[in-house]
Amino acid sequence: MEALAGFSGRCLTVGIPPEARRLSLRAGTSPLQNEFAIWSTNSQLVTLRFQISPKCGNAIRRSGGGKAFAALQTADPMAKPIAELKSGQVQEFHELPSGLNLEIIVQKVGNESERRQTPLVFIHGSMHAAWCWAVHWMPFFSARGYDCYAISFQGQGASDVPQAAVAGTLQSHAEDIAHFIGSKFSTPPVIVAHSFGGLVTQRYLSGIGTNETWNAEGKLLPRPAGVVFVCSTPPTGNGPMVMRFLRRDFGASVKITLGFAAKMIGTSVSMCRDCLFSEDFPESELKEYMAMMKESSRIPTLDLRNVSKSLPAPRPPENAPPVLVIHAENDYIVDAEGSDETAEWYKTKPVVVPGIAHDVMLDTRWEDAARIVNTWLEENFL
């Protein structure tokens, strides 16, 4: 919609309908602000305060800032989910202290009497977003009594995009998860984390406390009831795995690098299948997921060079919650040694799922892995 705006210094006054709650204001393709607040929504005139760079300010002035008012295009930041949601699923947004919003896909148990006490929080990996859990695993687990919540990291899915080259760091993503959990739940959830989301969760676990209190400085993170690592990046990161791949199969290491660094899993059918899916996975579905992956990652989730400087992930505290480590037999990305390393870190053994590839939650035999997780949940949280 069009909004009438007055631009002066770092204050923008915009006339919008009184029911408006939040606007993302843009001049052409350049965002006007990285943080703002709506001071009033009870009148037709709303004042937003924001920070802009001199370059952006000059561009605004050149495009009409010399006038008392200029018409600026506004865009709703609450974008639609990348994938069509299934029955019972809704898209919500969690506001972080920065003012940015994380996309949350929610699927609650339909029958209150069947609801289990422990909710599940799903964390995605690189070039994915909350949608990857909504296809199979969220319907599966909600049907078994678990309220399900899938998070999209900043800059991924329909979450807000920070004004930075990358979406965040292991620490900042972990604190975003902690803020959501600390704000949302009175009962600790089980975190289910895939691939690079597992490395973020390892960082999270290094900062948990002995209770559920959220510390605004990030010194104490809310303790989850348990954690499931699904084909997780190991505590030492991708570096040692890449060296193993180079020794075993140089072509495979190049393919993995091109698939993710060059984002070719979103453009090459053969690359996407080799890296993420089984040989018998239907090509029509593969192409659908490729399009979603391409759309999911608007900026890189992490700066891998900076990530390597913070590894290995810290050892978990002695009071760490129970952990399940899932390894896919045909994983092209995370090798068996990588899953063994993760399991050793948490003093457990990996459970190998036969005949399945890296994208366990989407692949042909996704239900085999889901049933293993469900059995573990029943053994630990009933």
PyMOL commands that set and color helices and strands:
alter all, ss='L'
color gray80, all
select helices_A, chain A and resi 54-65+112-114+131-134+137-142+170-184+196-205+239-248+250-261+264-266+269-276+283-296+304-309+336-345+366-381
alter helices_A, ss='H'
color red, helices_A
select strands_A, chain A and resi 2-8+11-15+24-27+30-31+45-49+70-75+89-95+101-107+120-123+148-151+190-194+226-230+323-328+351-353
alter strands_A, ss='S'
color yellow, strands_A
deselect
rebuild
show_as cartoon
